[in-house]
Amino acid sequence: MYYLTNEKPQCWIFALVFAWGYNNCGQIGSGSTANQPHPRKVTGSLQGKTAVGITCGQTSSMALANNGEVYGWGYNGNGQLGIGNNGNQLTPCRLTALQGLCVHQIASGYGHCLALTDEGLLYAWGANTYGQLGNGNKSNHLSPVQIMADKERIVEVAACHSTHTSAAKTQSGQVYMWGQCRGQAIVLPHLTHFANTDDVFACFATPSVMWRLMSMEHDDFMTVAESLRKEFDSPETADLKFSVDGKCIHVHKAVLKIRCEHFRSMFRSQWTEDQQDVIEIGQFSYPVYRSFLQFLYTDAVDLPPEDAIGLLDLATSYCENRLKRLCQQIIMRGITVENAFTLLSAAIRYDAEDLEEFCFRFCVNHLTQVTQTGAFWQVDGAMLKEFISRASRCGAFKN
């Protein structure tokens, strides 16, 4: 059993890892194989590190630090710790094979692991009896190997503990699966028709694993949410049109007033817009404004990262905090060395704290490459000075 907690001495936040329970292979990380009946802080190589993620295999454990480093301990008979050998580790050991990469997410299956970097690169290691590493064969790997290099950017990974199955989602929303699949071994990532990685385990895992209800039956009945989604931009039922870049978007005043404080204020008798059948929008582009209105009907955003900055601007202007959070998540998935500093500037401009922290960490982790981009040197002097000062405090310029 594992637990993350935050301690906040002075101005620094340390996320600590605690472990307890069965410990036959050292999976508690205590330095011995004695069972641990009470929570115990995992130290060793994790001492002083800020943990942001933990995953567990059958008898192995992994932790992800906020600087992108990955640590493993416990059983290693199949190489699931990724340290280049198959010897068990009683205390956390860093995966040096991933040095130079900044890992953003980790996932563990029964005896294999996946690591996703902040640039959308995917690595796998450990047991591979069912092809769960996705590298085209069934041989175990003691060190990380890159997979799906020919696919577009990966934004999410998942692994199933009970059935040796792996899944990944790309930036465009495509979901792939590989590994054990209803008695078969899929050794290369296979494109599915699913929209979520968890659907892979609901349909292909044995037994099925699912964290939410899923119905495979056809039903003509539509929920309120489904009905609203269907009526978005429908000329037949709409009572208002927005004209953006010469294109019209059909909406319903009642829905906008219910869902958005900005429109609730706009559609009052003293506002001229309340008397108009068509409202002209010149501040935002058509894709951005349409995505915003669609969000009010669906509570979801379907927009590529390059357009999400415009939507973030809109969300800030309209005080739509949930939309603002969704925009930040989309933008994070599209960060690259070339646009990292531009995104950092946008995050600061729109007071997007989560995005700012993410972009700052990305810039620090890829400092050499980022400082060679045009965006880095085109930023205003005050921001550049603040970035250098903040990066220095984080030890970015130490040898």
N, C-alpha and C positions, 0 to 999 in steps of 0.2 A: 504494500500500500504506500502511496506517495502523496505528498502534500506540499504546495508552494505557499509561502507566506512572505509578507513584506515587512521589513524593519526600516525605520526612517531616522537614523541618527543624523542630526544636523540637517544637511541638505541632500544627502545621498540616500537612495533607495536600494536596498539589497533584497532580492528575492531568494529566499533560502529553500532548500529541498530537505524534506523530512521523510523518513522511510521506517516501516515496521512490518513485522509478520514473518512468514516462512523465509528461510535464508540458507537453504542447502547448497547453493552455488555462489553465495556472496552477493546476491541481488540487492541486499540492503545497503551494501557499500560501507559496512562498518569495519572492514579489515579482517573479519572472521566469518565462519559459517554458522555461528550460533544464532538461533532464532531471536527475534527482537520483539518482545511483547508490547513495547511502548514506543511512540514516535521518537526517532533519533535523528539529529541533524546529520546530513551527508556532507562530509568535508573532503579531505584529501585534495585532489586537484581542483575541486569545486570551491575550495576555500577562497573567499573574497570575490567570487564570481556572481554575477547577477543572472539567475536562471529565469528564462522566459517560457520554457516548455519542458515537459517530461513525458516519456512514453515507456511502456513496458512490454517485453516479449513474455514468453512462458516463464523463464527464469533469468531474464536479463533486463537491464535498465539503461535508459538513455536520458541525457539532459542536454538542453540547448541553452547556451549563454547568450546574453544580449549582444555580444560582439560577434556572433555568428559561429562560435566554436561549439563542437559537439563532443560530449563525453559519454563513455559507456562503462558498465561494470556488470559483473555477474557471469552467467554461463556463456561460453564462447565456443562450444563444440562445433558449430557450423560457421563460425566467423561472423556472427551477428553483431559483435562489438566493432568490427571494421578496423581492427588495429594491426592487421597483417599476419596474425597467427590465430591458433584456435585454443589458446590457453585461457582458463577462467581468470577473471580479475576481481579481487575482493574489495577494491577501492576504485573510484572513478579514474578513467584513463582517457586522455584526449585522443581523438582521431586525427593524427597528424597527416593522413592522406588527404584530408580536406583543407589543409593549410592553404591560405591564399584565397579561399572561397568564404563567402559570408552566407551561412545557412539561415534560412528564414523559417523553415518548418521541418519537423521530423515526424515519422510515423513508424510504428513497429508492428510486425505480424508475429506469428508464433516463433519463428526463428530467423526472420529477415528484417531489414530496416530500409527506409527510404529517407532521403534528405533533399529538400528543395531550396535552392539558393535564392538570394534576393534578385538575381538576374533571370530567374525562371528556368534554371538548369536543374535536371533531376539526376540523382545518384542513388544506387542501390547496392546492397551487400548482404552476405549471410547465406542462409539456406536457400536452395534453388531446385528442390526435387520436383516441384510442379511448375517451374518456370516463373515463379513469383518475382524474380528480379527483372524479368522483361528484357533480357539481353540476347535472346535467341537460342539459349541452350539450357541444360538442367544441371550445370556444374555449380557447386557452391563457390562463393567468392569471399576471401578473407579481407579484402579491401574494397572501398567504394569503386564502382564502375558507372560511367555516365550512360544513361539510356534516353530514348526518345529525342536524341539530338536532331533528328530530321523533322521533328514536329514543331509547331509554333510554341510560343512561350507557355510554360506550365504555371498555373496559379494556385493549384491545390493538389495535395496528395493524401491518400488514405490507404490503410492496410487492415485486413481482417485477421484477427488472432486465431480464430478457430479453423479457418479453411485455407490458409496460405494464399490469399487473394490480394491483389494490389489494384489501385485505381488512381487515376489522375484526371484533372480537368484543365483544359487549355484556356487561354485568354478569350477566345471566341465562344467558349461555353461547351466545346466538345468534350465528352467524357470517354476515357479509355479504361479498359480493364485487362488484366493478365494474371496468370497463375492458375490455381485450382478452380475449375468451373464445371460443376456437376459431374465429377468423375474424370474430366479431361484436363490436360495440361496445356495451357495457352502460354507459349514461351515468348511471344512478342505482344506489345500493346495492341489491343483490338478495339476499334471504334464502336461505341454503343449508341443507342438512340436515347439514352438517359440524359437528364438535365443536371443531376446531382450525383456525386460519387457514392453517397450512401445508398442510392437505388441499386447500385451494382451488387452490394452485399445482400440486399433484400431479395434480389432475383436469382443470383448465381451462387451464393454461399449455401452450404449445407451443414448445419441448419441455417435458415435465413436469419439475418441480423439486421435490425432496423430500429431506429430511435424515434420514428414517428409512424402514424398509421398510413398505410398505402393500399389503395384499392385498384385492382386490375380489371374490375367489372365495368362494362359500359353502362352509363346512366344518363338519360336525357335530361334529368333534373339539373338545373344550374343554381349554385349558391348565389347569395347577394353579391359577393366579391366577383364571381364569374360573370354575372349579369352586367355589373359595372364595367368590367374589362371589355366585354363585348360591345358596349355602347359607346366606348370612347371613339371620338372622331366619326360619329355616325350622323350624316346629314338628316336622316329620317326622324330622329328624336331630338336633335340638338335645338337649343333656343338661342345660341350665341356662337359667333365665329371670331377667331383671332386671325388677323392677317399678318404674316411674318415673311419677309422677303418675297412678297407677292404670292404666297401660298396660304391657303386657309386651313384652319384646324377647328373642327366642330366640337363644341362642348355644351355642358348643361350648367346653368347658373347655380342651381341648387347644390349640385355636387361640389362646385368650386367654393361656394360659401360654407359648406359643411367642413370641407377638408383644409381650407387655407384662410388664415386670418387676414392676409393681404386682400383677398377677394371679398371677404366678409365686409371689410371696410369700404372697398371699391363700390360694391353694389348696394349703395345706400342712396336714397332719393336725392341727396344734395350733390352727388357725384355725377358728372356728365356721362360717364361710362355706363351708368345704370340705365340710361335711356337709349343706348346704342345697340344695334344688332351686330355690328362689326367693329372690333377694337383693333387699331393698328399698333403693332409692337416694333419699335426700331432699335431698342437697346441690345437685344439678343438675337442670335441667329435662329433660323427655322429648326434645325436639329435640336438645339438646346431647349428652345421653348416648347417644342412638341414633346420632348422627353420629360420636361417638367410637368406639363399637363397630364401626360400619360401616367406619371408617378402618382398624381392625385387620384387617379382611377384604379391603379394597380398596386401601389405601395412598393413598386420595384423600378429599377432604372436599367434601361437597355441602351447603353451609349459607350462607344469606344473611349479609351483613356484620353486620347488627344482632344476629344470634345468635352470631357468631364470638367476641365478647368472652367470653361464657360458656364457650365451648369453650377459649379461651385460658386462662381460669381453671383449667379442668380439666386441660389439658395441663401447666400449671405445677405443679399439685398432684400429678399423677402422674409428673412428670419425663419427659414425652414431648417431647423436643426437636424432633424432626421435625414432629410435629403442631403444636407451638408456632410453627415457622416458617411452616407452611401457613396457620395462623390469622392471622398477621401479614399475609401476602400478601392474604388475603381482606378483612381490615379496611381495608387501604390502598385497596382498590378502592372502598370505600364511604364514604370520607372526604368531608365537606362542610364548609362554613364553620360551619354550625350545630353539628356534632358534633365538630369538630376538637379542641377543648380537652378534651372528655370522653374522646376516644380517647387523647389525650396523657396524661391522668391515668391511664387504664387501663394504658397501655404502661409507665409508670413503676412502677405498683403491681405489675405482673407481670414486671418486669425484662425487658421485650421491647425490646432495644436497637435493632433495625432499625426497628421500628414507632415507637419514641420519636423517633428521628432524622427519620423521614419526617413524623410529625405535627408535630414542632417546625418543620421547614422549611416545611410547609404553613401553619402559623400565622404564621410570619414573612412569608411571601410574600403572605398575605391578612390582614395585621395589623389594618388598620382595621375590616374586617368582623368578624373574630374577636373583637375587643375589645368589640364591640357586642352579643355574644350573652350570654344568661343564664349559660351554662356557664362563661364566662370569669370572671364575678364571683362565682360560687358556689364556686369552688375554694378550698381552704384557703390561708391567707396565706403559709405557707412555700413552697408550690409556686409561687404567683403571684410571689413575690419572686425565686425562682430563675429563673423563666421570663423575667422582665423583665431580670434581670442577664445572663442568657445571650444574650437577644436584643440587648441593648445591645452586648455584645462582638462580635456579628455585624454591627453597624452598622445595626440595624433602625430606630433612631430618629434617624438622620441626615437632614438636610433634602436 
